[in-house]
């Protein structure tokens, strides 16, 4: 089913590849976080948003129960997003 979906939507290939890599192989949490962040970047790539805005938009679209769970694990989500963005956006680049 996923192969048919991917073949019909080449734009989502990176997103699907990252998802399958993350769910099918054991890795360290840092690699999972990078894969999920790349997935968010890929999903919103046609929207002219900063990485922070993309992550915020993704979180805002989650069900309330998931947003609460995220807050329980990371604390203040704005601070967490800031730290996440600072690990992904390199100096002298604009995302």
N, C-alpha and C positions, 0 to 999 in steps of 0.2 A: 504494500500500500504506500509506504513512504517513497519507494523508488518511483512509482507512478506520479506521486505528488511532485517530487523533485524534477522529474523529466518535464513536467508541465510548467514548472516555474523555476527557471534557471537563476532568477534574481535571488531566490531563497537558498541556493546551494550552500553558501558559506554557513548560514544559520543552521541548516539541517546537519551539515558536517560537524559543526561545533557541538550541537545537541547530541548527536549519536556518539561522538567521541567522549563526551562527558558522562553519558548514561551507560555506555558499554564497557568502559575501561576504568579500573581503579587508578586514581591519581591523587596527588596532594590537593588540599583545599585551595591553595593558591592557583593551581592550574585550572581547577574548575571555575574559580572566580574570573580568571582571564577569559576562559571560553564563554562564560555567560555574558561578560561585558562585550566581547566581540560580537556575540549574537545580538545584543541590544543595539550596538553600533550598526550592524548589518541591517537589522529590521527597520531602523529609522533612517537609513542612509539617504533616502530621497527627500528627507525633510532637512531644511537648513537650520539645524539645531546644534548647540554645543553638546559635548558628551554629557555634561551635568544635566542639561535639559532633557536629553534622551533618556537618561536613567530616571530622572524625576517623572517623566511622562510614563515610562514603563511601570514604575511603582504606583503611580496614581491610578493606573488602569487595573491594578490587581484588586481582587476582592478584599474587603475590609479585614477579614480574618487573616489573610496573608500579610497585609500591611502591619497588623498588630504583632504577628509572629516575628516578622522582620525586626520590628522595634524592640521586641523582647531580647533578640539575639545581638543586635548591633547598637542598641541605645538610640541616641538622636540620629535619625536617618540623614538629616542634612549634613551633620559632621561626617558620618560614614561615607556618604556620597562624595564629599570633598576629598577625603583620604583616598577613595577609590579613583577619582579623577586624577589626583596628583600622581598616582602610580602609572596611569595610562597616557597622560598627555605630557609630551616631552617639551622642554624649553624651545622657544623659537618655532613652534608649530601651532597651528590654529585648528581646533576641532570643535 
